[in-house]
Amino acid sequence: MAYFAVGLINVILAFGLLAVQEPRRGAQEKELRDLVLHGAEYRFRFKSRDIRILWANRSNFWLMLNFIGVIPGSIIAFLIFKYTKDIHNMAAGTVNLAILLVFVAGGAGALVFGRLGDWGSQKDERAKVLVAFICNAVPIVFMVLFLQARFRVPDGASVAQTLALPGVALFIGAIVTAMFINQGVNPNWYSTLTEVNLPEHRATMISLISLLDMVGNAVGPLAASLAVGAWGLRAAMATSLVFWAVNIFLWLPLFRTVRRDLRHQHGILRQRAEELQRQGT
């Protein structure tokens, strides 16, 4: 039923895309916006030789490696029911409530930190990288609190009785807060990816990174299963911290590369705007 419900939601959202008008290519670029809105056509398309251009863009390399950031969440999702049952004797009803709170908090986090990244980028080109870096690093603190919780729910306890137990509120609050902050990575990551690539290159990069995300979602449960067999549930859940820590370091090179790549793309777009303007005249 869980798979059916989530799948149905995605189907509805997919059909919802039919009601959305796709913007004209180039209409979102500040260098091209006025020209495209006044009838100019952005004719540049992806060609096979552009692969070398994508590879030369070093920000792309580090943004692709950030698929490792998907692994912690997939580990937590894979183990959460067994972990809360075996370690804390928590019933599925309370866990479902916590997961619902996590989804709501994650959506709110994406909006809040996405807006924060947009606001900061008006002052500093690297602001979105900084916000994403913080949203990767800070959740580790709350995950440590989550893993350090020590309580045992009595058999047959209701959701209300469980929530009233000492330590349960901190346990749930820690994981909800961790996910609220961590989901701020996604909008800033995608936004940075689109901004460091030309319009005709973005679909290729998004497709490639989506494929890598699938790899991350597969590696997480595999790593968790191996860790459970070798060291037990607590250690397996703690492996999420290892991947989180590794991912933090993968954001550091972007502070150096993103400014250069952003300015390079804007320079190309300015040249193309001049070319389109000459063609129009």
Secondary structure, 3 states (H helix, E strand, C coil): CHHHHHHHHHHHHHHHHHHCCCCCCCCCCCCCHHHHHCCCCCCCCCCCCHHHHHHHCHHHHHHHHHHHHHHHHHHHHHHHHHHHHHHHCCCHHHHHHHHHHHHHHHHHHHHHHHHHHHHHHCCCCCHHHHHHHHHHHCHHHHHHHHHHCCCCCCCCCCHHHHHCCCCHHHHHHHHHHHHHHHCCHHHHHHHHHHHCCCHHHHHHHHHHHHHHHHHHHHHHHHHHHHHHHHHCHHHHHHHHHHHHHHHHHHHCCHHHHHHHHHHHHHHHHHHHHHHHHHHHC
